[in-house]
Amino acid sequence: MILKQLMREHCEVYKQTEDARISEAADLMRDKRVGSVVIVDESDFVTGIITDRDIAMGLALGAATPDSYVSEVMSRDVETISDSMSLFDVTRFFRNINFKRLPVIDKNQKLVGIVSMDDVMALLAREMFDTCTALEPKLGHIV
């Protein structure tokens, strides 16, 4: 299975531009019940990501206010993955990095989604269950 197929099932990505206010990003995260917003330019190229933790730390340490721009606290060194990667490659990629969520880009480098390690784990668990269910009649074991 390639990532594009996984994203078709349940992937909505929320995005803003660098000139959005921190309060706008926080409101969007609260309303959509997500922990991050991908930051893009006018062409939908990924320029960063802002997480609920980035906001909390920026406000707590006095580095920003709710009226500050997201560009002041967002992460700029963002790893992205291609929507054509296989599930195996995505799993291996997550194993080698220290991020929980990754923006997904298409062949034109434009943002098309976001995937989390939890998404990948849920899919793998479902695939394992389906495999066991299919094999159970042949093996004679109860799944």
Secondary structure as GFF3:
##gff-version 3
##sequence-region A 1 143
A	DSSP	alpha_helix	3	10	.	.	.	ID=ss1
A	DSSP	beta_strand	15	16	.	.	.	ID=ss2
A	DSSP	alpha_helix	22	32	.	.	.	ID=ss3
A	DSSP	beta_strand	36	40	.	.	.	ID=ss4
A	DSSP	beta_strand	46	51	.	.	.	ID=ss5
A	DSSP	alpha_helix	52	60	.	.	.	ID=ss6
A	DSSP	three_ten_helix	70	72	.	.	.	ID=ss7
A	DSSP	beta_strand	81	82	.	.	.	ID=ss8
A	DSSP	alpha_helix	87	95	.	.	.	ID=ss9
A	DSSP	beta_strand	101	105	.	.	.	ID=ss10
A	DSSP	beta_strand	111	116	.	.	.	ID=ss11
A	DSSP	alpha_helix	117	139	.	.	.	ID=ss12
###
